[in-house]
Amino acid sequence: MALDGCRRRKSSVTPIRYSAEDARIRGAVIIGGSTHMPIQIGQRPDHGFDEPLGLLSDCHRRIEHFIDVLATITDEAAGGRLTSSYRGALEGSIRYFAVAAPRHTADEEMSLFPRLRESGNREITAALAALDALEHDHDEAEADHLAVDELARRWLADDHLSPPDLEELRQRVARLQTLYRRHIAIEDSEVFPAAARVLDRTQIENIGSEMAARRDVRVHVSDER
């Protein structure tokens, strides 16, 4: 669930290159004039691909941010005409969930979770029990995101959202907030710490390399420690 390019050790990883699409996502989410939720997206993330578990958690902060952006715009603009700030923030948020968030899901379901299942370590048992539910969350979230994307694009096109559509948007965004709150809490407090204990250095490095490859970033891990 990361903005791509979601601090890295200078000696171990080549600089992360952001694509033009990522730059647009990062730069389009400041809601000018909103006193409810100051937004600072674009600052350097805390971890790089040499620390993939930390990077996954950094991405959770992005997800929390962008879903809160959607909730704020829905509440404050209430289906009416969008200011340029709201329009840019809404476009940036739906672009994030369309482009970057699916890569985060793949990071977990294709790189992290299978290695945890294969570990056979008793320390991971409790976290493993939560993985099936977490993957179900991904499926459930996808349906809500598709609806949110369609409603948001309709709002952007018409500069207006009907009361029934506005209510549906509110409900789906609220459901996503609840789902992500639970999902992220389990991963940050149980799954990722267990993975840090159970997976060896090579496995961690391979996860980071796979995450980088999904973003077309070349990563070189140095032998220096």
ABEGO torsion letter per residue (X at the ends): XXBBGXXBBAAABBBBBBBAAAAAAAAAABBBGBAABBBBBGBBBABBAABAAAAAAAAAAAAAAAAAAAAAAAAAAGGBBBBAAAAAAAAAAAAAAAAAAAAAAAAAAAAAAAAAAAAGBAAAAAAAAAAAAAAAAAAAAAAAAAAAAAAAAAAAAAGBBBAAAAAAAAAAAAAAAAAAAAAAAAAAAAAAAAAAAABBAAAAAAAAAAAAAAAGBBBBBBABX
